[in-house]
Amino acid sequence: GEDVEQSLFLSVREGDSSVINCTYTDSSSTYLYWYKQEPGAGLQLLTYIFSNMDMKQDQRLTVLLNKKDKHLSLRIADTQTGDSAIYFCAECSSASKIIFGSGTRLSIRP
Amino acid sequence: EAGVAQSPRYKIIEKRQSVAFWCNPISGHATLYWYQQILGQGPKLLIQFQNNGVVDDSQLPKDRFSAERLKGVDSTLKIQPAKLEDSAVYLCASRAPGDNEQFFGPGTRLTVL
């Protein structure tokens, strides 16, 4: 079945890089997404990557996709306090349905 | 451009009561989604509309949940009767034709006592 897994928590020091990892199961996924959710707010799309790409960079964000291992990662360079949030990995399945992971809570240490 | 609007933002009811949520998508967005997000989990799709037609309601508990989008714009999601396990945030999202991105509203936080 379709499933997306990610670790629940990540703590990094301010200024360091954060790397959030995700694994998915649907090999026919066309798009993979990273969403950000701040307390009391809806989900905000951070970035997405087509399944035929290996990497996508957007300012401080770098997405890496390993299709063979069905592994997706999000790297946030120079992590700031404003990056504190829950980050959701999601895949667009073959049925054009978006399946979300359970989210990784990123906390920033001074 | 106005975002996806949802109301109410918060709702507290007792079990076995009924509740309704409202969503106004971004203008021109033909596709509308309702998600349920239980605390500590990712959003789970309940129903997807394309204009006023249902595309996918396979995960909607139809014995108690219903949704409609009669004129292909606003949508309402109803729970009747509510159970304790329905406590969650209900998110509405919309998507423009040909676009990859779903835009999410702020959600309605439902607490069932």
HADDOCK unambig.tbl for C-alpha pairs under 7 A between the chains (distance, minus, plus):
assign (segid A and resid 41 and name CA) (segid B and resid 106 and name CA) 5.03 0.50 0.50
assign (segid A and resid 42 and name CA) (segid B and resid 104 and name CA) 5.66 0.50 0.50
assign (segid A and resid 42 and name CA) (segid B and resid 105 and name CA) 5.51 0.50 0.50
assign (segid A and resid 42 and name CA) (segid B and resid 106 and name CA) 4.20 0.50 0.50
assign (segid A and resid 42 and name CA) (segid B and resid 107 and name CA) 6.17 0.50 0.50
assign (segid A and resid 43 and name CA) (segid B and resid 104 and name CA) 5.74 0.50 0.50
assign (segid A and resid 100 and name CA) (segid B and resid 42 and name CA) 5.41 0.50 0.50
assign (segid A and resid 100 and name CA) (segid B and resid 43 and name CA) 6.18 0.50 0.50
assign (segid A and resid 101 and name CA) (segid B and resid 42 and name CA) 5.42 0.50 0.50
assign (segid A and resid 102 and name CA) (segid B and resid 40 and name CA) 6.71 0.50 0.50
assign (segid A and resid 102 and name CA) (segid B and resid 41 and name CA) 4.38 0.50 0.50
assign (segid A and resid 102 and name CA) (segid B and resid 42 and name CA) 4.24 0.50 0.50
assign (segid A and resid 103 and name CA) (segid B and resid 41 and name CA) 6.77 0.50 0.50
assign (segid A and resid 103 and name CA) (segid B and resid 42 and name CA) 6.06 0.50 0.50
